[in-house]
Amino acid sequence: QQPSLCLRSLGISPSLSFLASLSLCGLTRSSSFLVTQTLNILPSFGFLFDIDGVLVRGKTPIPAAKTAFQKLVNSQGQFLVPVVFVTNAGNCLRQKKADQLSHLLGVPVSKQVMMSHSPLRMFKRYHEKCVLVSGQGPLLDIARDLGFCQPITIETLREKHPLLDVVDHDRRPNVLVSIYFCFKILSVVLFGEPVRWETNLQLIIDVLLTSGYPGNPYHRENYPHIPVLACNMDLMWVAEAQSPRFGHGTFMVCLENIYKKITGKDLKYEVLMGKPSKLTYQYAEYLIRAQAAERQWKQPIQTLYAVGDNLMTDVYGANLYNRYLEENSRKDNSWENELASAAAAHCRSVLVCTGVYNPHAEVPLDTRESITETVFHGHRDFRFDPGLVEPDHIVPDVDAAVDLVFQLENFAPN
């Protein structure tokens, strides 16, 4: 089956230039399209690598990943180009993810990792406030590492208000007494998919409908509700199973629909981060520029290459950021001031076939259905735009992606 048909199943009519760029198993850009130029020894580009489905599947390394990264480091273990690992995962500290990648890839990784929650460092106006955090893993450590001084977990809130969590009959309290809880919760931070969805959904809704006092009666007139900051919108992700698994985006769909069913109003987000949000790519570019400055590479970083396996997150996000860069529509937001204005000229999307994307997926009989929610797996607040899910390049794996970019950039490091 032709890759162009798979893209048309998403409502995309691939351009001739895009179709011309597919060759290896109908997928990679032919080297005949490359113009021979003087080889560059200093990078004017950077890589943004997704992790799940590109470098690993679950805890298993994808074979092409080690080969690719041997080309990206010198004999001292230093990266030859700026690299940021941009993952939508958020259930561990950044350093732990860096250590995992170092072990899996056989190259030293530290500051290059960007978790879905990393941009929360920029939202300092929330750092001093009491925030309810949802997810799993070392949530309090993650929140404090990001700068939050008063994080409260769902489990702590449940202990303070044991009457609120009653879906699981075996966990209902024997003594019907609530512990006095004096702090008003001023915002909610959704780090990632939690373990007990029913508990998290119930208590988050309680907080939103009581303006931060979850033991009180609901007040539906309190709208807009207290701020909600959400990380990682992935509906599904790829692990060792043969089909994708629920991600945090699925939990968010549940939360949004419960809130709307109860109130008749849309749940609002103060910010959405993680791919495909523009904020995530701005922060990633900031990290790319910081690496280049640290290595004293004088060449300006002109192009970012975002390598991923998901049309609705990796490709959509890279193309959305490319549109932002090319339109030069940079607004003066407080967190953007700290990041400084974007300097790159382009962000190119490179899709690999080792994860969520399946070049041999069946095409729906009625392609008019492709613009409905049954096909668009992006978040509710992101409009489906066929042009944004058309990758600049499709390659078999991350090793082929590195080779392709080196060719496109005429890059030959010392």
N, C-alpha and C positions, 0 to 999 in steps of 0.2 A: 504494500500500500504506500502511496506517495505521501511525503510529509506535508505537501501543500493541501492534500485533502483533510489531514488531521487538523491543520490550522483553520481550514474553512468550516470545520465542525464547531469552531469557536466563534464563528461569524467573521472570520478574517479572510480577506481576499488578498493573498500575498502579491506584492508588487513584482514586476519582472526583475528588478535589481535584486530583490530578496531571493527569488527563485534561482537566479543566476549564481547566487552565493552558496548554493547547496551542492556538494559533490560527494564527499566520502559517505557512503551508504546514503547518497542523496543529501548530504548534510553539511559538509565543510566547504568553506570558500576556496575556490581553486586558486592555486598560486599563479596561474596565468593572468589573474586580474591585478597582481601586485606589480607596482612600478619599481624597478631597480633604482635605489638611491644609495648615497653614502651611508655606510653602516654607522650606527650610533653606539657609543660605549657608555654614555650616561643616560639614565632613563628620563624620559619626558612623559611617563605614564605610570599608572599604578594599578594593582589588582585588588578587587574586592571579591573574596572567595566566600561563597556559602559553604557550610560544613556538611550537614546531613543530606545525603544523596549526591554529593559532589566529591567529598573526601572520605566519608564513612557512611556505612549503613548500620545504624545502631552503634555498636561498639566494634564493628568489623571494618577495617580499612578497605577502601576500594583500591584494587591493585595499581591503577594508573596514578594514584595520588603520590606515592613515594617516588615514582619515576619523574613526575612533574616537578616535585620540590627539590630533587637533586639538581635540576636545571636553574633553580631560583636562588640557590645559595652558593657562596664561594667556599674555598677550602677552609676558611676560618669560621664557617657557619653563619656568616652575615648574609642577609638578603641582598640580592643584586638590584632589586627594584623595590619600591614601597609596596607593602602587602598588608591588607587588613582582612581578617577573618570576620565576616559579618554574619552572625548567626541570629536567628529568631529565638533561640533557646534562652531561658532566663532563670533556670532552677538551680544555678550554682554560681559561685564567685568566679570572676573573670580569670583569676590566676589558676584555678582548678581546671578550667577549660583549656587554658594555655598549656598546662602540664600534660593534659590528655593528648593534645595535638602534638606536642613535642615527642611523646612516646610513640604515637601512631605513625607520624610522618618521618621521624628520624632526623628532624631539624630543630634547632632551638627556637621556641616561640614564647614570647612574653607579652610585651605591650601591644602586639599586633592584633589581639583579640578584642572584638566588640560584641558584647551581648545585646539582646534586644532592649534591656533596661539601661544601658550605658548612658544615653542622653539625659537620663534623669539627674545627672550631676549638674546640668544646666538650670534645672528648675528650683533654684535656691529659695524662692519665696514659699515653698512648701516644706523646706527642710526642718524648720523649727516647730512645725505644727504636728498635732497628733494625727497620724495617718493609719488607716486600716489596710493591711497588706494581705493579698490573697495569692496562693500559689503553692509550691512545695519546695523542699530542700531547705537550706539554712536561710530562711527568709529574713530573720532579724539581722544576721550578719551581712546579707546582701544589702538590705536597706541602709544599715549604718555605714557600710562602705561607700554607698552613694551619697551620704551626707544627711540622711534622715535621723533626727534626734529622738523622736517619740513614736516609733513604729509599734503597732499593735497587731498581732496575728489573729486570724479567725478563731483559732483554738483558744487563745486567751480571752477573746470576747465571749466565746461560748461558755467558758468557765465562769466569767463574771455574770452572764445572763443565761443560766442553764434552762430556763423555761422556754427559750426561743427555738431550740433545736429538737424537734420532736418527730421528725419523719421516721427515723430508726427507733422503733419501739424499745429495743434493748438498751438504747442509750438515754432514754428518758429519765429524768431525775426522780429519785424516790422521795425526796423532800422538796416540796414546792416553794423554794425560797430563792430569790435573786440576791446576789451580792451587790452592794452599792458600788457603782462605777461612776466616778465623778467627772472623768474627762469627756469633753465633747469631741467626737471624731470630726475632723474638719475636711478630710479628703480620703479617697479610696484609691489605692494603687493595685492594679491587677498585673502581677508579675508573670503568671503563666497558669496552665491548667492545674487545678487543685486535685486532691485525691478524693475527698468526699464532696461531690458536686452539690448534693442536696443541702448540706450544711452551709457551704459557701454561698450558694444562691439565696438561701433563706436569710442569712445574716447580712449580706450586702444589700438586699432589698430592704430589710429592716432599717439599716443605717440611712439609706437614701430617702425612705419615706418618713423618717422621723427627724430629718436634718441633723443627723449625727448623734441622736439619743435613742439607741435601739430598744431600750426598755419602755419607751413611751408609746402611746397610740399613734397610728398613722395619721399624717396630715397631708392629704393629697394636694392641698393648695400650695405646698412648699415646692414651687417649681420656678426657675430651674433648681435642680437638686445640688447638693454639695459636689465639688469637682471630682471627676473620675479620670485617672490617668492609666492608660492601658498599654501593655507591651505585648508584642507577638500576636498578630492577627491570623496566623496560619490556620486554616480550617482543618487541614490534614498534614501529616508528615510521614516520611518513610523510615522504617526501621528494618528489622530482619524479616518481618512478615511479608507475605506475597502481595499484599494490598496496603494502601496507606492507612494510617491510624488517626484517630481524633486528635486535633491540636487545640490550642487555647482559643482559636477562632470559633470552634464549635461551642466551647463554654460561653463565649461572649454572645453568640447567637441565642443561647438559652436565656442568658441574663437580660438581653435586650427585649426579647419577646415576652418574658414574664413581666418585666417592668411596664411594657406597653399594654399588656393584657389587663393589668391591675389599674393603671392610671389613664390609659388612653393617649399617652404622650410618649414621645421618643426619648430613650435614654441618651443623654448627651455626654460626649467625651471632651475633657479639657485638652487632651492631646492623645494621639495614637502614635505609638512608635514601634519600631521593628519594620522590616520590609513589608509592604512597599512604600512606607511613608517618606516624604521628602526630608523630614527631620533626620531620619536614620542616615540617609546618604550625605546630608550636610555634615553630620558628625563624623562619618567615615572619611569624607574628604579632608576634614580637619585633621584627623589622625594620619592620613597619607601625607599631608603637607608637613606635619610635625616630624614624621620619619625622615622625609627628604631634608629638612632643615638640620636634624640631628646628624645625618650622614654628610652634611655640607655639600649636597648635590645642588649645584647652582642652576641647573636646567629647570625651568618652571614645569610643573606637572600640568600637562594640557589635556590628557585623556585618561578617564577611568574605565577599566574593563571589569564589568560585574559578571562573574561566572556563577551560574546557579542552575538548578534543576526544575524550577517551578515557574510556569508561565505567569501565574497570578500574583506571585510575590517577587521573585528575582527579576524576571523580564519586565513585568509591569513597573516595578519600582525603578529600575535602571532607566527605562524609557521615559518615565515620568520626570525623573531628575534631569535627564538629558534635555527634555522639553523646557524645564525650568532654567537650565543653564543657557540654552540657546535663545530663550525669550528675554533673558536677563531681568526677570521680574523679581528682584530681591527686595523683600520688604524689611523694614527696620525693626524686627522683634528683639526683645531683650536677650533671649538666649542666642539669637543670631549675632548680636553684638559681641558676645563672648567668643563665639566660634570664628568671628571675622567673616568677611564676605567671601563667597565662593570664588575660586581662582581658575578652576578647570574650565575648558571650553566644551568638552563632550563627555558623556557617560555612555559607553557602548555595552549592549547586552549580549552575553554569550551563553547559550543554552546547552547543557550537557544531557546525555541520554542515560545516565546511570541512576536516576532517582525517580521523582514523581512524574516527569514528562515521559510519555510513551509515544514514540513516533509511529507505532503500529496500532494505535487505539482505533476502535470501531467508530465510523462516522454515523451520526443519527440519520434516520431516514428523512426526517423533516428538519432541515438545518435552520428553519425559522425559530426553533426552540433554543438555538444557541445563545440568544440574548436574554434568556430567562435566568432566574436564580438557580435553576436545576443544573446549569452549566457554569455560570460565573461563580467561582469559588472565592472571589475577593470579598473584602469586608463591605458591610452595608453602606458605609460612608464614602466608598470609592466607586466612582461611576465606571461601568464597563465601556471601554473604548477599544475597538479592535486594533487600532494602530499601536496601542500601548502593550499589547501582548504578542506583537510580531518581533521576534528576536533579530538582532543584527546578524548573528551567526549561530549556527547549530553545529555542534561537534559531538563525536562519540563520548568523550570523557575529558577530564581535566588536563591530562597530559597533552591531548590534541589542542585544547584551549590555549595552553602556554605556548606550544609551537606556533599556533596561528597568530597570536599576538606578537610574538617575537618577529615573525615574518612581516606583519602589517607595520610594525614600528621600525623595521630594519635594525633590530637591536642585536648587538654582538658584544656582550660584556667581556671585559678582560679576564 
